[in-house]
């Protein structure tokens, strides 16, 4: 039996005007949609973490990306660095 984790990080739920205003965006050369969060999944036998988009219609299985296990810390560190820059800039406003 394998171990599995599935977590959702959600910042917008549903399709009301109020919720749509909270959405960020997902875009590619072929697609654009509002982004309300991500579902993060990992299995103990895998070599990557899967991140699937959550739109106003729910989980969108055709919108996802994968992060290799050996790059997760670097990815998280980069996000935290970006957060610090934005927070310090917002304090100046």
C-alpha positions as MATLAB code, in Angstrom:
seq = 'XXXXXXXXXXXXXXXXXXXXXXXXXXXXXXXXXXXXXXXXXXXXXXXXXXXXXXXXXXXXXXXXXXXXXXXXXXXXXXXXXXXXXXXXXXXXX';
ca = [
       0.000    0.000    0.000;
       1.392    3.393   -0.972;
       1.152    6.686    0.902;
      -0.663    9.566   -0.754;
      -1.283   13.237    0.025;
      -3.862   15.526   -1.554;
      -4.296   19.136   -0.412;
      -6.148   22.075   -1.886;
      -4.972   25.674   -1.711;
      -7.992   27.790   -2.667;
      -8.357   31.573   -2.883;
     -11.569   31.755   -4.929;
     -14.608   29.467   -4.875;
     -17.429   29.445   -7.386;
     -18.521   31.770  -10.138;
     -20.110   34.728   -8.354;
     -18.827   38.225   -9.208;
     -17.237   38.502   -5.768;
     -15.379   35.190   -6.164;
     -14.358   35.804   -9.776;
     -12.761   39.089   -8.668;
     -10.443   37.045   -6.387;
      -9.223   34.806   -9.218;
      -5.777   35.035  -10.717;
      -5.136   33.653  -14.194;
      -3.930   30.551  -15.944;
      -2.756   30.985  -19.494;
      -0.868   29.193  -22.216;
      -0.564   29.580  -25.963;
      -3.867   27.699  -26.366;
      -5.816   28.457  -23.215;
      -6.789   31.110  -20.677;
      -8.971   30.779  -17.609;
      -9.531   32.173  -14.159;
      -7.541   30.426  -11.453;
      -9.047   29.925   -8.015;
      -6.416   27.629   -6.530;
      -4.422   24.447   -6.881;
      -4.760   20.872   -5.774;
      -1.398   19.364   -4.776;
      -0.965   15.587   -4.978;
       1.955   13.276   -4.282;
       2.521    9.551   -3.960;
       5.426    7.955   -2.118;
       6.503    6.033   -5.240;
       6.585    9.090   -7.538;
       9.435   11.395   -8.541;
       7.312   14.558   -8.780;
       4.501   16.496   -7.108;
       1.456   17.205   -9.286;
      -0.284   20.589   -9.068;
      -3.703   20.786  -10.754;
      -5.597   24.040  -11.394;
      -8.873   24.781   -9.638;
     -11.196   27.057  -11.617;
     -14.662   28.395  -10.829;
     -15.968   25.069  -12.187;
     -13.785   22.968   -9.888;
     -10.666   20.896  -10.498;
      -9.473   21.199  -14.098;
      -7.586   17.989  -14.825;
      -6.267   19.287  -18.146;
      -4.482   22.207  -16.442;
      -1.592   20.991  -14.334;
       2.139   21.083  -13.842;
       4.637   18.829  -12.097;
       7.549   19.706   -9.809;
      10.405   17.184   -9.512;
      10.988   16.066   -5.925;
      14.552   17.393   -5.930;
      13.305   20.898   -6.872;
      10.496   21.308   -4.321;
      12.626   23.186   -1.771;
      13.994   25.496   -4.457;
      10.456   26.158   -5.722;
       9.171   26.923   -2.206;
      12.211   29.095   -1.429;
      11.594   31.140   -4.588;
       7.952   31.633   -3.619;
       8.965   32.807   -0.136;
      11.535   35.233   -1.599;
       8.853   36.655   -3.900;
       6.475   36.978   -0.928;
       9.064   38.925    1.101;
       9.680   41.342   -1.781;
       5.961   41.973   -2.274;
       5.282   42.348    1.464;
       8.137   44.815    1.926;
       6.936   46.826   -1.078;
       3.329   46.839    0.209;
       4.498   48.203    3.573;
       5.897   51.244    1.756;
       2.514   52.065    0.172;
];
